[in-house]
């Protein structure tokens, strides 16, 4: 795959290095000449381009029209949005991925057609929720189309779901438990599956139904 990464900070550098090690064709665009010089020393001149990733002329020079994906990871959400919009609308790149620093911008990016957004804030929050014994649903993935979220959580002792079959819980139509992990067993549940305390569940839900799912599974 030919992958173009815009933004040569730490995220862009380590991402480029990892993707190159996996055998992908990678070009990292960085506009700061001093930073670009460091990147060239580390990654090689064939994998670094000195230029402005928000300038369409730069994209034309690097062969954007044959890229399989463009990944914008600068520290500025506006720049990342411009990069992805140029890639998708002018060069017809099939996949655009943007780093967002302010989670509030996720909806704007989705409405404008950016395929995937990655929020560093939400990633850190998810890791904290995994590490601490909090009664919460951890957000794993937000799908752009339809506002669907993939979440995971653990059935709390005494919660409405503890000891009851899925079909009895009154889970909203736009929420679905798709996997249960019980000890060393992993299985896809049916309506007859009786949940137990400490079961780990994977579910898809809309934001509107997430509070109901949380109450049923976690008792909060």
N, C-alpha and C positions, 0 to 999 in steps of 0.2 A: 504493500500500500504506500502511496505517496501522501505523506502527512506534512502540512505546513503549520508551524507553531509560531504565533506572534507574541513576543514578550520574552526577553532573555534574562529575566530575574531568576531567583532560585527555583521557582516552580517550573519555568520554561526550560531551564538548564537540566534539571534532574529528569524531567519528563522526556526531553530529547535524548538524553543519554540512555534512559531505560528503553525507549522505543527503538533506538539504533541497535542496542544489544539484542533486541528481539528480531532484528533483521529487516525492519521497515526502512523505506526511503524517507528521510526526514530532512526538512529545511527549517531552520530556526531564524526568524527575522527579528533583528534588534536595531533600534535607531541610534543608540548611544555608541559612538565609535570606540570609546575606551572599554566599555563592557563587551562590545562585539569582538575586540581584539582578544580578550580573555577567553571568550567562547570559542573563537577560532583555534586558539592554542589547545583547548580541551577537547573539542569535537571535530576539528578539522575544517579547512576552508570550504570544502564541498558541502558542508552542512550548516553554514552560517551565512546569512545575507545581511549586509548593513543597509538599512533603509527604514522608511516609515510604513508600518503595517496598516496605517489608515489611509494610505495613498494608493489609489487604484493603479497608478503607473508602476508602483512596486510590484503589485500582484501580477501585472501583465509580464513583467520581466522574469518573474520566477516560475512562470508556467502554471498559474493558478487554475487555469481551465482544465488541467488534467489531474488536479488534486482529488484524492478520495475523501479527505476531510480537512477542515481548518479548525485549529484549536487556538482560541484567544485567551491568554493568561496574563495580560498586563495587570498592573495594580489599579487601573482605572476602568470602572464599569462602562463608561461612555465609549472609551476607545474599544473595548471588547465588543460592544454592540455594533459599532461602526464596522469593525473588521468582519464580523459575521454577516452583517447585512450586505456588504460589498461582495463577499465570497458567494453568498447564496443568490443574490439578485442580479449581479453583473457577470459573474463567472460560472454560475450554475453548479457550484460545489454541492454534492449530494448530502454532506453531513457537516454541520457546524456545531462546535462545542465552545461554550464560553464560561470562564470563571467569573463569578459575581462576588463582590466583596460586601455588598449590602443586600441581605435576603429580600428586602422589600422590592428589589428590582426584578425578581424572578418572574413575576406575572407579566411585566412589561416585555421582557425578553421572549416569553412564550407567545404573547399576543403578536409579536412581530415576526414569529416564525423560526426563532432559534431552536434547533433540535434538542440540545441538551444544555442545561446549566448546572454548574457545580458551585455550591456555596461553601466556602471555607468555614464560615461561622456555623452552618448546620452540620458540617462534618465533625467539627470539634464538639458541638453539642451532643451529637449522636454517640460519640466515643465516651463522653462523660456519663450519659444516660446508661450506656452499657456497663460502665465500671462501677457506678454507684447503685445501691439497692433502692432505686426510686420506683414508684408505681407509675410507669409512663409507657406510652407507645413510642418506640424508636422509629423515626422516619428513615427508611432505607433508600427510597427512590420516589421522585415525583415525575409522573408521566405527563408530557406536554398536552396531549390530546385528552380532553375530558376532565382534566384536573384530578386524575386518579393518583392515589398515593399507595405505596407499598410500605407496610409497617410491620413491626414485630413487637411482641410483648410476652409476658408470663402471667398465666392465670393465678390470681392471688387467692390464698385461702379465705373462704367465706364469701367470695365474690359471687354474683348471680350465676356465673357460668360453672362454678365449682360443683361437680357432681350432677350436672344436667346435660341432656342431649342438645346438640346445636339447634335442632329444629324447634326446641321449646323456648329458645332465648328471645325470639322476636328480633333477630338481627335485621336491620333495614335492607331493602332490596338492592341498594347501591353499595353494600359492604359484603364481603365474602371471606371466610376463613379458608385458606387454600392449602395450609400445611400445618401439621402438629408434630412437635418433637417431644417425645416422652422417654426420658432416660436415653438409652442407646437406640431407640426406635424412631424412625421418621416415616410418617404416612400422610396420605391425602384423606381428610375426613369426609364423612357423609353426614346427612342430617341426623342419623342415628348415633353418631359418635358422641360418647359421653366424655366431657372434658373433666380433667382433674386438676387440683391445685398443683402448681409448679410445671404444668404443661407449657411449653414454649410454642407460641402460635405465630404464623405468618399470615397476614391478611391484606387484602386490597380494599380501599375505601375512598369515598369522596370526603373532602374536608367537612361537609355538612353532617355526615354520619359518624365521623371519628369520635365525637364525644359520647355517642350512644355505645359504640363499640368499646370505648375505654371503660365506661361504667359497667357493662356486662362482663367484661373479661378481667378487669382490674379492681372493680368495686369502688372506683373513685368518680 
